[in-house]
């Protein structure tokens, strides 16, 4: 990496790669035959931890046997803090964490640049939501609902917010490659916990960190567009980075695209965060969505202590 003067610095032993158990990959007990099948999940972990001032940020990439890729950011360290007079409460912008010690409410935002290539370089992106069907002859019990998807065809359309109430996700497809059921192969971006960017839209923070005002962005690939906040985030007056990239309003259909995902951790501090903060988590997943023709974890071997006794028991229980 580089130091404060732009010189190259080598840091040793800062990236960790290992494999770990992650519970159940899949399981089923057939009550008719008293037969159990279960497979353990293992994931490959590639991680590093960055210390930025008073905080530690752990970046953990997980690669799963079902084809899922997950990024989990782990936040810990020491909160920023200030002093209060004896007996006084914290100001409205923070909370007391100890006598005469308060911490401000704050947010941590991250943006990930994903140069997608789903089975080839020419991809399209759809926004997918769940919609309730109207009651009527086709829905007599009123319990029907379905998926609706909308193609994000231009950069001007591809600045979106998360919507967990509609189970919103985004699907990156390759229209030229079909899976076993005749649909385009795809991966979907599944949001994790997220939050709005709370500074006022006209504030310097919102102007200089425009990428944080939306959660999901798509741009046409350009080799010089690498940083969501622009090349000089500590120097530009505002508007650089993703807001500037999208001004060209380039077409996004069946082409080389880049997906940018912004996610934030909202942190109203508490006494339990003092004097050192337990880990808080945020992140997202990239999950296969018709990329495979069946469960890719079917070839995982049985656990060493797995049993299929006639009584229906196993080392993981029958039911």
N, C-alpha and C positions, 0 to 999 in steps of 0.2 A: 504494500500500500504506500501512500505518500504521507510525508510529514507536513508540518505547517508551512514549510517553505517550498513544497513541491518536489522534494528529493525522495527517491525510492527508499523505502524501509522494509526489511524482511522481518516478519514475525513468525517464530517457530511454534509448532504444536498448538495451533489455534483452531484447527478444523478436526472435528471428531466424526468418525464413521463406524457404526456398529449395527448389529441386529438385535432385536429384542422381542420377547413374547408380547402379544397384545390380545390375550383372551381367546374368545371363540371367533373363528372365521365363518363357519356355518354349522348348523346342527338340525337334526330332525329325529324324533321318536315316533315310530309307527306303532300305535296302540293295538292294531290288529295282530301284528306278528311279534310284539314285544322286542322290536329290533331298533337299535340306536346307531346313528352315524353322526360323528362330530369331528371337526377338524380345528386344530389350533391355528390362530393367526400369528404370523411373524411379520415384522416390518423392518425395512432398512432405514436407518436414521443417519442423516448427514446434517451436522449442526455446528454452529459457532456462537460465541457470546461477545457482544460489543459493549464496552463500558463507555458511556457518553456522559461526562460530568458526574452527577450523583446517581444516575440510573444505569442498570444493566439490562440489555435487550438480548435475549436468547432467540436465535433464528433456527428453527428445527424443521427440516424437510423430512417428511415421512413417505415412504414408498411401500404400498401394500400389495398383497398377493391377489387382490381382486382388481388390480389396475388403478386404484385410487392414488392420487398424489395430494398430499396435504402440507400446507405451511402453517405452522403454529409459532407465534411469537410469544415468548415468556418474559414478562416484565417483573423486575425486582430491583433491589438496591435501596437507596435512601431517598425519601421524598424531599422535595424542596420545602423549607420551613421558615417561619418567622416567629417573632416574640410578641407577647401581649403583656399588658400590665397585670399585676396580681388581682385575681377576682374578676377580670374582664372577660367577656365572651369573645370568640373569634369574630372577625368581620364577616359580612354576609357572603363574601367570596371564598370562604374557607371553613374549616372545622378544627376544633381543638383536638390534638392528639396526645397531649400531656399537659400538666399544669404550666401555663404561660407559653406554650408552644402550639402554634397552629400551622396547618398546611393548606394551601390554596386548592380549590377544585380546579382540575385541569384535564387535558386530553392528550393522548398520544396517537398520531396518525402515521400510517405506513402506506406506501404505494408500491405495487409489484408490477413490473413490465413483463408481460408474457408474450413472447414472439411465437404465436401458435403455428403449428404445422400438423394438423390432424390428418394423418395418412397422405400427406402431400402439402404443397405450399399454397394451394388455392382454397380458401375457406370462406364461409359465410357465418353470420352470427344471428341468432334468434333470441328474443326475450320471451320467456314462457311463464304463464300464470295459470292458476286454477280458478275457474268461473263456475258459479252455481247455475244450473239449468232452471228456467222458469217452470212453475207448476203448470200442468196441463196434461192432455192425453198421452204425450210422450214421456211424462214424468209424474205419474199419478200419485206416488207416495212422497214426492218432493225431496227425494234424497239423492238425486243425480247431480253430478258435477263433472266437468271435463277440462282438458287443457286447451288453452289458446296460445298460439305463438305468433309473434310479429317479427318480420325480417327487419333488421337494422341496416338499411341499404345505403345511407349516407352518414358521413361523420357528424353532421348536425343533429341526427336522430340518436346518436350513440353516446349520449351523456345521461346516465340513468342512476336512479337511487334504488337501494334495497327496499323490498316490501314483503316482510315475512307474513303479513296477514293474507296475502295472495299467494304465498309459497313461491315467490318469484325466483327464478334462476335464469341463467343465460347459457345457451347451447351453441357450441362452435362445431359446425358441420363441414364435411367435404362433399359437395353435391355430386362429384364425379365418381365416388366410390360407394357402393351399396353393400349393406350387410346381408346376413342370411335371410332376413324377412323383407328385403327390398327397400329399406330406408337408408338414407345417407349415414355413413359412420359419423359419430359425434362424441365429443366430451362436453360435460357441462360444468360450469363454475357454480358451486354451491356456497353462498355466503355463510359465514359464521356470525358470531355476535358482532354487531356494528352499531354506529351511532352517527348522528348528524354533527356537522362542524358548527359549533355554537358562536364563534365570533361574528360580529355584524358583517353583512356582505360588503360594506364599504370600508371596512377596517383594513389597515395595512396587512394584517395576518391573512385575511381572506384574499386580498389582491395578490399577494406574493405566493400564497399556497393555494392557488385556484384549483389544483388537482384534488384538494381535500373537500371541496364543495359538492362533489359528485362521487358516487361509489364505483361506478362502472363506466369505462370509456373504451371506445374502439377507434383506432386510427389505421390508415393505410401505412404499410411499412415504409420507413425512410431511414437510411443508415445513420443520419445525424440526429434523429429524434430519439434520444436515449434516456432522458431524465424528465420525470413528471413535473418537477419544479423548475425546469430550465437548466441551462449550463451553469449559471451563476446565481443560485437561489438566495445568497446572502447579499447580493448587490443590486439586482434588478428592482425597479419600483413597483412592478406588478404586471400580470398578464402573460408572463413567459411560461414555457412548458406546455402542458396539455391544452390550455385555452388557446394558445397561439397555434399549436399544431392543427387544431380542428378548424381554423379559419379557412383553410383551403376547401373544406367540405367535399373531400374526395369520396369516390364510390367505394363501397365495401363488399360488393357481391362477388363471390367466387374469385377472390384475389388474395394477395399476401397481406395479412392483417396483423395488427398487434392489439392485444387486450391488456388494458391497464385496470387494476383493481385497487381501490382505496379502502382501507379498513382502519377503524379507530378503537381505542380503549378509553372509555370514559371513567374518570377517577375522582369521585368525591372521597377524600381521604377519611380515615377512621383511626381510632386509637390502636387498633390491631396492626396498622401499617407502620407503627413506630416501635423501636428505633430503626428497624430494618423491615422492609416490606415483603410479606409472603408473595409468591409468584401469582401474577394475574395473567390470563391467557386471552389471545384473540387470533384470528386467522381465517382460513377458507380451505375448500377442497376443490380439486379437479377430479371429476368422477366420470368413468366411461358411461356413455349413454347410447347404446347400440354400436359401440366400437367393436365389441366382441359378439360372437354368435351365441354364446352361452356363458355360464359362470366360469371365469378363468381359473378359479380355485378348486376345480374338481380333481386335479391331479395331485393335490397335497396329500401326503401319506397320513395314515392314522397315527394318533398319539401312541407312544410306546406302551402306555398302560391302559389303552382302550380295551373295553370288554363289551361283548354282545351276548351276555348270558341269557338264558331262557327266562329269567325273572325280569328282564327288561332293564337291568341296572347297568351302569357304566361308571367310569371315574368322574363323570360330569353330571350324573343323575339322569333319570329316565324322563321326567316330565318337565 
